[in-house]
Amino acid sequence: MIYNGDNRYSVKLRTSSINDQLDLTVQNTLGQTLLWKTLDNENGQGYEYDLNMSYASAGVYFVRIGNRRFKYVRRIIVK
């Protein structure tokens, strides 16, 4: 995950071994879901999503990408 400034992030998961649809979710520390998006490995090299968190209140959030067989989680801080 790359921070692009102004509470915007580039979510990138590079992989050629996973071609399933993966869910991208953003949750706050209370477990409330702010975003849920299904991603495809369109070019066969990974998953990408431009995440705009400029609407969100300042705080800690968890970005998850995965499915039942695979899960990747990162914490972000919105200022």
Summary of the structure (lengths in Angstrom):
residues: 79
radius of gyration: 12.5
end to end distance: 16.5
largest distance: 35.9
contacts: 195
relative contact order: 0.31
helix: 0%
strand: 61%
